[in-house]
Amino acid sequence: MRIALAQCNPRVGDVAGNAAQILALAQEAKGQGAGLLVAPELVLSGYPPEDLLLRKDFLDCCDRALDGLARACPLPLVLGHPLRCDGRLYNAASLLRSGRVEASYAKHCLPNYQVFDEKRYFHPGDGELIFSVDGLRFALRICEDLWCHEMPLLSNPGNADAVLVLNASPFHRAKQAEREGILRQRAQEADAAVLYVNLVGGQDELVFDGGSCGVDAQGRLFARAQAFAEELLFVEVEEEAGSNRQWQGAALAPELEPVAETYTALQTGLRDYVQKNGFAGVVLGLSGGIDSALTLAIAADALGAERVHALILPSRYTAAMSIEDAEAEAKSLGVGYDIIPIDELFAAYLETLAPVFAGRSADVTEENLQARIRGGLLMAYSNKFGHLLLSTGNKSEMAVGYATLYGDMAGGFALIKDCPKTLVYDLVRYRNGQGRVIPQRVLERPPSAELAPGQTDQDSLPPYDVLDSIIHAYIERGEGRAEIIARGIPAEMVERALRLIDRAEYKRRQAAPGVRISPLAFGKDRRYPISNGFRTWDPDCLQEQR
């Protein structure tokens, strides 16, 4: 028997479009000899549908589309969709066969952590569904059911030949290795093959990498789809002597190297955000620094150079080499650009504000004015040409607030907001390894916002390798002051970094969405209070009050 796993890219809310996509895949699978098609979790609605699930008219659309698919599908189909039953809503998977919805299964384990809040919408299921196609017995599970060890993959090991696991599992770095380790373990526990199908593509901050695969009852990986690509992955099973069944796959795609995987995730997230929201292209401010250089390269690779435009916006503090490097980056990628000096505008602002600022010395206010002038010009271009403005700040800057509200934070999508500065350098080296597009001195120069004479980032921040290790420990690992200091980082540096991170929450709350590549990103992952009296960076605050 041949089974097709549909690693596809639905659009949240586009129920009719998603149904048409599934039907086209079913016809293709049937044409290539498949006897069963399996599509991902909530593929009919797109994932995550969030508060669309609170709308009756949306759920009505899903019901009609499911019935239409059942009537039109040329082969047995298992797919994920929202299911209303007895006044409750379930995250469900249904078997469509012979023109009708034959049976349904409801997800047992509803994740409610990190970016997931399924308990807001769904009621947990408690039943098991086993059905047969061409003499093979299949059981159903949905995503978190696989990871929940309190729940057996099969109530009786061996009572199905294969478990179909439908997923909407978002990407973070090293996620596929985690998945395949769990799959091997659970397949052996269940004494059954596990066929895992996952979404692919970007949805707001989330990006889905696919990674659809098959593991046999002995834990052997026998099939894997390409990462970040739509694909019908075919698997086949042959019965040998006795009841032994031999599984094999038409493809075993190689794993991506970690930095290449992250670069591809960023491309995918940006491409789908632009495409699914109907933007003509993107625009960004190109400073000659490493962050905007990386953003430009990813945008050109994701969308094509013709859909990317750059504005170079020098001030009196911009070094000549910065303009040269920015032009070189745009030319090497074939991206159109304009140079718009901002000095006259800056002078006009200073003159206008002079009576109000009389008697006060220059400070960060004047630095931020330059960033906000640039933000205004970039937004004007965005409005005029229908291009999405990309902000170019990285996770290290977003963590400590080294960014200007309504200035360099202006924009509709913050592409690298989950990339620490040290990773930015790795990504640039990777991209240059595919063909040099970013001048070497961009990697070698000390990073600078160039908002004041002789300014460098390290005047205000710890070295980025130290800062990034603090951010990783505090944000992603949940470690406190004492634990981070125990790693060998000076207490003063730790306390300063944590103070900056906590105080910048109000800025991050106003930041544009961007691609999530870590297990805990700024955005939906982290819901920290802005008005907050707990000072994790202050040793006195952490002492027991007497």
N, C-alpha and C positions, 0 to 999 in steps of 0.2 A: 504494500500500500504506500502511496505517496501523499505526504502532508505538506501544505504550504503555510509558512508563518509570515504574516503580512507586517513587516517592519515599515510602518507608514507614518505620514506627517499630517495629521488632521489640523483643522483650524477651530479653535474654541468658539462655540456658538454657531458655526456654519453647518448646521445639521444636514441640510440638503446636500451641500457640497461634500461633506464627509461620507454620506450614504452613497453618493455617486462614485466617490473614490473607492469605497469598499466593493461596490458592485463591479467596477472595472477590474479590480484586483481578483475578484472571484472568477470573472470570465477568463482572465489571463491564466489563473491557476488551473481552471478546468481545461483550458487549451493545452496546458503542459502536463496533463495527466494526473493532477491531484484529485484525491477523493475526499479531502477535507481542507478547509481554509480556517485559520485561526488568526484573529485580529486582536489588537491590544485592549487594555483596560480603558473604559469610557471613551473608546475611539469614536463612537457616534456623536457624542457631545463635545469631544475634545477635552483635554485635561490640563489644568484643573478648571472646571467650569465655575467654581466659586459661587457667588450669589445668584448666578443664572438659575441655579438649582432651587431657588426660592420662588421662581416665577412659574405659575401654572401654564402660561402660554408656551414657555420654553419646553417644559416637560411634555406638553401635548405634541409639540413638534417632534420630539424624540420618539414618542409612541407611534406616531404616524409613519415616521421614517423606518422604524423597526419593522412594522407590518409590511411596508412596501418592499423592504429588502427581503423579507421572508418569501413574499410572492415571486420576486424576480430572480433570486439567487439560483444559479445553475448547479450548485453543489452544496453539501452540508457546510454550514458556516457557524463558527463560534465567535462571538464578539462581545465587547464590553459596552454597557449603556446604563443610564439611570433607570430604575424600575420602581414604579409605585405599586404597592400591594397592601390592602387592608389599612389604608391611611398612613402608611409608612413609606419612606424612600430608602432604597437600597442601591449600593454600588454593585451592579450585577453583571453576570455573563450569561448569555442565552445561546442555546442550540437552535438554529434555524434550519429546518429540513422539510422537504415535501410541501413547500408553500405556506408553512406556518411556524410560529414560535413553539417548538416542541417541549422545551424544558428550560428552567432557569436556575441559576445558583447565585447566592448573595454572599458577598465578601464578609468573612468572619472578623478579621482583625483590622480595625480602622485606625490608621496612624494619626496621631495628634501631637506631633513634635516637628521641630525645624520648620520647613515650609508647608507642612501638612496640617490640615484642620478638618479632617473628614467627619469627625464626630459632630461638627456644627450642622452637617447636612444629612448624614446617613444613619440608619439603624443597622446594627450588626446582624448578619445571618447566622444560622446555626445548623444548616443541613448540609448534606453531601449529595453530589450528583455524579453518577457514573452512567455512561451511555456507550453504545457500540456502533462502530462504523466498519463495515467490511470485516467483521469478526474480531476487530480490536476493541478492547475496553479502555475508555478514556475517563479520567476524573478531572474536575475543574478546581482551580484555586486562583485567587487574584492577589497579586503583588505582596502585600504585607503578610498574607497567609503563609507565604514561603519563609519569611524571616522570623515568624512567631513560633518559637520552639515549644511553647505551651500547647500548641495545636499540632497534632500529627498531620503530615502531608496526606496520608491515607489513614482512615480509621483502622483498617486491617491491611498491613503491608502485603503487597502482592496481589490485592484484589482488583488492580487495574494494570494494564500493560504500559500506560503512559499517563502522566499528570500534565495537563495543559495549564501553564501559568501565564495569565494575562497581566501585563504590567504597564504602568505609567511611572517609571522609575527615573527620576532626573539625574543628570550627570553631576558628579564632582570628581576631583582628581583621584585616581586609583580605584574608582568604583567598580569597574568590570572585574578586577581580580577578586574583590569582596564577593560580588555576585556569584562568580563561578565556583569559589570555595564553598559557599552556602549550597549551591546547586548540587555539587558533588556529594556533599554530606547528606542532603535531604533525599537525593535519589537512592542512595544506598540504604537509608533508613526505611524508605517506602518500598524497596525492592521493585522499583519501576523506573522507566525512563522519565525524564522531565524535559518537556519542550517549553522553552521560555521565549515569549514574544514581547517586545518592548516598543514603545513609541520612539520616534526620532524627530528632531527639529526643535526650534525655539518657540517659547511661549512666555512673553514678557521677560521676567528675570531668569526663568528656568530654561535649560536646554536639555533635551533628551538625546542620548547618544546611541540608542538602539541596543546593540550588543545581544540581539536575539540569538539563541543558541539551543543546542540539544545535548543532553548528558544521558548516558545509558544507566542501567541499574547498577553497574559496577563502578559508576562515577567517572566514566571515560567521556571526555568532551569529544563529540563526533561531528559537530557542525557549529559554525559561528558566522553571523552576517557581518558585513562591513560596518565599522563605526561611522556614525553621522551620515548615513546614506540610506535612502529609501530602497527597499529590496524585498523581493519574495524569496525567502529562504526555504528551499525544499529539503525535506528529510524523508527517508524511506526505511521501511522495516521488512525484513524477510524472515520467515519462520524456518528454523533449522530442525534437526532431529529432536523429537520430544516436544517440549513447549518452549525451548530456547528461541529467543528472537534476536536477530542481528540488526542493529540500527546503524544507519550511515547517512551522511549528509552530502549534498551536492557541493558545499563550499565550507572551508575552514579558514576564514579571513585572518590574516596576521594581526596581532595586537599592535597598536600604535605606541611609539616611544612617548614617555610622559609629557615632554614639552610639546611635541608635535600634536598630541592628543588635545592639550589645552589650547593650542593655537587654532586647531580645527573647531573646537567647541566655541571659541570666540567668534570665528567666522560664521558658524551656523546660527548662533544666537543673534548676531547683527543682521545677517541676510534675512532671516525670517521675521524679525521685528520690522524691518523696512518693508518687506514684501506684504506681510499680513496686515500692515497698517496703511498701505497704499502711498508711501512716500516716493517722490520722483528720484530721489538720491539723498546723499548726505553732504554736509559741509562741516568743516572743523577749522579751528585756529591752529596754524602750524608755526611753532615757536622756534624750531631748530633744536629743541630738547628731545630727550629719549621717549617720553610718554606720548607726545603728539606724533612722533615719527612712527612708533609702533601702531598707534590708532590708525594712522593714514595707511600703513601697509596692510593691516587686517581689512580695512574698509575696501581698498582697491582689490584685494584678493577675493573678498566675499561678493562684491557687487559689480566689479569691472571698473576700470579707471574712468570710464565715461560717465559714471553715476556718482563720482566723488569730486568735490571741489574744496580747495584750501584757501584760506585767507591768512596772509602773513602780515602781522600788525605790529611793526616795530615802534618802540618809544626811544627816548633819549638814552635809556639805559641798556638798550639792546645792542649786544656786540655784533660787529660786522660778520663774524664767523657764524653767528646764529642765523642771519639772513641767508648767507651762502649755503649753509647746511640745509635749511628749510627748502630753498630753491632746488638744491641737488636732490632732495628726497622726492619732491613733487615730479621733477623731470625724470628721475629713474623709474618711477612708477607710471609715468604717462598721465599724471593727474593735472587738470587745469588749476591755475591759482592766480590770485591778485595780491599785490602788495599795497597796503593802505596804512601809511604812517599815522600814528595817533597823537603826535606831539602837539599839533595845533589844538586839537580837542582837549588834551590834557591841560594845556596852558589856559584855555578858555574856562575850564572847570575851576582851576586854581584862582583865576582872576575873579570869577563869579563868587567864589566862596571866601575870598580874602577878607571882606568886611566882617563876616561871621567868625572866621578863624583868627582874627587879629589878636596878636599877643600870644599865640600858641605855636609851639615849634612843630615842624613836620614829624610825622610818625607813620604808623601803619595805615592811617587813613588815606594818605596820599598814594601809598602803594596799592591799596585796594581800588582807588579811583581808576587807576590804569587798567586793572583787570575788569572793572565794570564797564569802562568805555569799550573794551574789546568785546565783552559779552553783548553789549547793545548792538554793535556793528554786526556781529555774527548772527544775532537774532533777526536783524533787518534783512540780511541775505537769506536766511531761512524762510522768512515770511514772503519775500519777493519771488523766490524761485521754487518754493514748495519742497525744500530740502530739509531733512531732519538734521538738527544740530547735534553733533557728538561732543560731549565734554570729554576731557582727556585725563582726568585725575585718576591716580592709582589708589589701591587700598591703604597703603601706608599714609598717604596724604589725607585720605578720607577719615582714617582712624583718629588722627591727632588734630584734625581741623585745619591742616595746612592747605587751605583752599578758601576762595572768596565767594561768599553768597552773592548771587546775581552777577558774578564775574566769570571766573574760569569754571564755576559750577553751573553756569547757564547751559541749558541744552535739554534735549528730549531723551537722550540715551547716553548713559555713562559706560562705555564699552568695557573699560579695564578697571572698573571700580572694585572688583574682587581680586585684582592681581597685585600682590605686594611688590614693592620696588625691586627687590632682588629677583623676582620672577620676571619682571619687565625686561631686565637685562638678559635673562635666559631666553626669553621669547624673541628678542631682537637678534641675538646670536643665531638662534634657530632659523629665523627668516632670512638672515644674511647668508646662511649656509645653503639656502635654496637658490641663491642669486643675490648678490649684494645690492641693496637698495637704500641702506642707511649708512652714512659716512662713519668710518671707524672712530673719528674723534668725538662723535656724539656719545659713544660708549665710554670714552676715556675722560671727557671733561667732567669736572665736578658739577652735579645738578644745581640749577639756579632758576629762580622765578624771574630774575632780571627786572625787579621792580625798584631796586635801589643800587647805588654804586658798589661794585665789588661783591654783591650778595651771592651767597651759596646756601643751599638747603641746610648744610651742616652747621651754619651759624645758629639756627633755631632748633634743630632736631638732633637726636643721637645718630650715630652712623647707621645707615639703613640696615645692615646685617643684624645689628643689635636691636634696632627698633622693630624689625620684622619678627624677630624671635619673641619679643615681648608681646606683640600683637597676636601672634599665633597662640602663645600660651594663655593670654588673658581672654581673647575672644573665642577661639576655636576649642581650646581645652578647658576653659572655665577656671583656670588657676588664679589664685589670689596673690597679693603682694609678697607674702613670705615664701610661697612656693617658687615664684619667679626669681626672687633674690637668691634662693638656694641653688639656682642654676648657675650661679657665679656672676650675675649681672649686678653692678653696683646699686645699692639701695636708692641713692639719689636719682639715678637715671631711671630706675623702675618707677619710683613714685611720681616723677615728672611726666613720664609717658602715660601712666594710668590716669593722672589728673587731666592731661590733655584729651585722652580718649573719652573720658566721661563728660567733660565739659563741651565736647564737640557734638553731642547727640542732637542738639537742636539743628545743627547744619545738616547732618545726615538725614534727618527726617524730611528735609526739603530737597534732597538730592534726587536726580533722575534715576530711573531703574537702569540696571546693567546686568551683564551676564554673570550668573552664579557659577563659580568653578570650585568652590571650597565647601566643606561640610557645614560651614556656618558663615554666611555672608551678611553684610549690612543690607537690610531690607526686610523681607518677610521673615527671614530666619531669626532676627534679633529684635525683640520688642522691648526696648529699654525705656524707662521713664525719663522725660526731659527734666521735669522738676523733681529733684532727687537729692535727699539729704544724706544718703549713704556714701561715705567717702572711702572707697576701697583702697585708695592710695595713701590715706592718712593713718599712720599706726595708732594715733590716739583714738580715732573713731572705732577701731577694731577691738579696743580693750573693753573688757566687761565693765559696765557702769556700776558704781557702788554708791 
